[in-house]
Amino acid sequence: MHVFVTGATGWIGSATVDELLAAGHEVTGLARSDASAAALQANGAHVRRGDLDDLASIKAGAEDAEAVIHLANKHDFANMAASAAAERAAVQTIGDALAGTGRPFLLASGVAGLTQGRPATEDDASPFHGPDSARGGSENLALDFVDRGVHTVSLRFAPTVHGAGDHGFIATIAAVAREKGVSGYPGEGTNRWAAVHRSDAARLVALGLAKAPAGARLHAVAEQGIPSRDIAAAIGRALGLPVASIALDDVQDHFGWIGMFFSMDLAGTSDRTRELLGWAPTGSTLIEDIDAGAYSAGTPMPA
Ligand SMILES: NC(=O)c1ccc[n+]([C@@H]2O[C@H](COP(=O)([O-])OP(=O)(O)OC[C@H]3O[C@@H](n4cnc5c(N)ncnc54)[C@H](OP(=O)(O)O)[C@@H]3O)[C@@H](O)[C@H]2O)c1
C-alpha cells in the first residue's frame, strides 16, 4: 500500500516509517525542511514537501496515497490553541480528501483527559468536541468521517512514548529536575501515567493499518499507570538528585508548562486493542528506560 505519513520524521513517525517499509509498504513522508527530506530519503521513503500550514500539500499527499497516517503536530506548548487549530485543520483536510474512498486514515490522539479517576479504555469516547477543545477535537472530527466513507482509526498514545532518544514529556520532566537540582513529583505523587515503548507504539500503528476496523480507537498503552512519584524517583536515581514532593500550589512555578500534565492522572488500558490486533508489547518499561540512562542527557521539548 502507498501510505502518506505526516510527522514521518518525528519520534513516533520515524519508527513507524521503518515498520511500514519493513511490512512492504511504499511510504511518502511530509517534510517541511531539507533536513527532514534528507532523513526520509535516507530511510527509503519518498518525500512530499509541505507544512501543516500549507493545507494544499496535505490535501495532495492524501489524494495521492492509498492510506494516510497523520502524526505531525506543532507541539507548541506556549500556544496550545495554535497547535490545536493546525491539528484540526489538517484532520479536516485529510478527511475531506479521503471522503467516499473507504481508505484508511489513522491519526494520532492520546489517552489524556478521557476519564477522571479511572483508567481510560477504548470504549470511552473522547469528550473533546469542537475547535476549542483539546487537540482541536480532532479525534471526534476524524471519526465523524466514518459516516462519509473514510476508514478512520484513532491511535491513542500513552502520555509517554518512551525510549532512548525521546525528547518528549519525560525528557522535559528530567530537564526540570536537572535545572532545579531536585526530582520533583506533584503532591502525593499518586497520580499515574500510562506508558508505551516507542517500538511497541510503532508496531501498533502498522498493525492498526493492516487490521483495525473503521471507527476503532486503539490504545498504545503497555503499562496502565505508573505513579508520578515512581517516575520522579527513577529520574532522581538516574541523575543522582534528591527526590521531593512539590506542593500542588507550586507545581506550575516549579515545572512550568509540563506541570499541568505531570499533575494529571493519565492512566489507560489496552485490553481491547491487544485482543483486536494480537498486539503484545515487548519493549522495556518506562522505569527500565530511565534506569538505563535514556533520560540522563536528553533534550527536552521546547516550551
Ligand atoms: N511522544 C509521545 O509521548 C506522544 C504521546 C501522546 C500523543 N502523541 C502524539 O503523537 C504524534 C506524534 O508525536 P511525536 O512524539 O512523534 O512528535 P514529534 O517527535 O514532536 O514529531 C512531530 C512531527 O511533526 C512534524 N511537524 C511539526 N510541526 C510541523 C509543521 N508545522 N508542519 C509539518 N510537520 C510538522 C515534525 O517535523 P520535523 O521533523 O520537520 O520537525 C515531526 O515529524 C503527535 O500528534 C503527538 O501529539 C505523542
Ligand as a Chemical Component Dictionary entry (heavy atoms), coordinates in Angstrom:
data_LIG
# 
_chem_comp.id                   LIG 
_chem_comp.type                 NON-POLYMER 
_chem_comp.pdbx_formal_charge   0 
_chem_comp.three_letter_code    LIG 
# 
loop_
_chem_comp_atom.comp_id 
_chem_comp_atom.atom_id 
_chem_comp_atom.alt_atom_id 
_chem_comp_atom.type_symbol 
_chem_comp_atom.charge 
_chem_comp_atom.model_Cartn_x 
_chem_comp_atom.model_Cartn_y 
_chem_comp_atom.model_Cartn_z 
_chem_comp_atom.pdbx_ordinal 
LIG N1  N1  N 0  5.524  11.106 22.033 1  
LIG C1  C1  C 0  4.546  10.930 22.892 2  
LIG O1  O1  O 0  4.814  10.561 24.050 3  
LIG C2  C2  C 0  3.095  11.159 22.499 4  
LIG C3  C3  C 0  2.100  10.887 23.434 5  
LIG C4  C4  C 0  0.763  11.090 23.078 6  
LIG C5  C5  C 0  0.442  11.577 21.811 7  
LIG N2  N2  N 1  1.456  11.846 20.926 8  
LIG C6  C6  C 0  1.092  12.381 19.613 9  
LIG O2  O2  O 0  1.631  11.550 18.595 10 
LIG C7  C7  C 0  2.011  12.350 17.468 11 
LIG C8  C8  C 0  3.470  12.130 17.148 12 
LIG O3  O3  O 0  4.229  12.536 18.278 13 
LIG P1  P1  P 0  5.830  12.540 18.296 14 
LIG O4  O4  O 0  6.244  12.386 19.699 15 
LIG O5  O5  O -1 6.356  11.617 17.270 16 
LIG O6  O6  O 0  6.108  14.058 17.857 17 
LIG P2  P2  P 0  7.480  14.745 17.480 18 
LIG O7  O7  O 0  8.653  13.860 17.707 19 
LIG O8  O8  O 0  7.486  16.093 18.131 20 
LIG O9  O9  O 0  7.366  14.919 15.899 21 
LIG C9  C9  C 0  6.494  15.866 15.369 22 
LIG C10 C10 C 0  6.451  15.669 13.864 23 
LIG O10 O10 O 0  5.597  16.684 13.327 24 
LIG C11 C11 C 0  6.307  17.405 12.358 25 
LIG N3  N3  N 0  5.885  18.801 12.373 26 
LIG C12 C12 C 0  5.951  19.673 13.396 27 
LIG N4  N4  N 0  5.481  20.862 13.013 28 
LIG C13 C13 C 0  5.113  20.739 11.710 29 
LIG C14 C14 C 0  4.571  21.623 10.747 30 
LIG N5  N5  N 0  4.325  22.889 11.053 31 
LIG N6  N6  N 0  4.339  21.147 9.520  32 
LIG C15 C15 C 0  4.608  19.847 9.191  33 
LIG N7  N7  N 0  5.120  18.957 10.061 34 
LIG C16 C16 C 0  5.381  19.422 11.304 35 
LIG C17 C17 C 0  7.772  17.290 12.727 36 
LIG O11 O11 O 0  8.565  17.541 11.575 37 
LIG P3  P3  P 0  10.104 17.999 11.651 38 
LIG O12 O12 O 0  10.906 16.726 11.645 39 
LIG O13 O13 O 0  10.307 18.798 10.430 40 
LIG O14 O14 O 0  10.265 18.775 12.925 41 
LIG C18 C18 C 0  7.818  15.843 13.187 42 
LIG O15 O15 O 0  7.891  14.971 12.071 43 
LIG C19 C19 C 0  1.662  13.792 17.842 44 
LIG O16 O16 O 0  0.369  14.110 17.399 45 
LIG C20 C20 C 0  1.684  13.747 19.354 46 
LIG O17 O17 O 0  0.936  14.788 19.961 47 
LIG C21 C21 C 0  2.756  11.654 21.234 48 
# 
loop_
_chem_comp_bond.comp_id 
_chem_comp_bond.atom_id_1 
_chem_comp_bond.atom_id_2 
_chem_comp_bond.value_order 
_chem_comp_bond.pdbx_ordinal 
LIG N1  C1  SING 1  
LIG C1  O1  DOUB 2  
LIG C1  C2  SING 3  
LIG C2  C3  SING 4  
LIG C2  C21 DOUB 5  
LIG C3  C4  DOUB 6  
LIG C4  C5  SING 7  
LIG C5  N2  DOUB 8  
LIG N2  C6  SING 9  
LIG N2  C21 SING 10 
LIG C6  O2  SING 11 
LIG C6  C20 SING 12 
LIG O2  C7  SING 13 
LIG C7  C8  SING 14 
LIG C7  C19 SING 15 
LIG C8  O3  SING 16 
LIG O3  P1  SING 17 
LIG P1  O4  DOUB 18 
LIG P1  O5  SING 19 
LIG P1  O6  SING 20 
LIG O6  P2  SING 21 
LIG P2  O7  DOUB 22 
LIG P2  O8  SING 23 
LIG P2  O9  SING 24 
LIG O9  C9  SING 25 
LIG C9  C10 SING 26 
LIG C10 O10 SING 27 
LIG C10 C18 SING 28 
LIG O10 C11 SING 29 
LIG C11 N3  SING 30 
LIG C11 C17 SING 31 
LIG N3  C12 SING 32 
LIG N3  C16 SING 33 
LIG C12 N4  DOUB 34 
LIG N4  C13 SING 35 
LIG C13 C14 SING 36 
LIG C13 C16 DOUB 37 
LIG C14 N5  SING 38 
LIG C14 N6  DOUB 39 
LIG N6  C15 SING 40 
LIG C15 N7  DOUB 41 
LIG N7  C16 SING 42 
LIG C17 O11 SING 43 
LIG C17 C18 SING 44 
LIG O11 P3  SING 45 
LIG P3  O12 DOUB 46 
LIG P3  O13 SING 47 
LIG P3  O14 SING 48 
LIG C18 O15 SING 49 
LIG C19 O16 SING 50 
LIG C19 C20 SING 51 
LIG C20 O17 SING 52 
# 
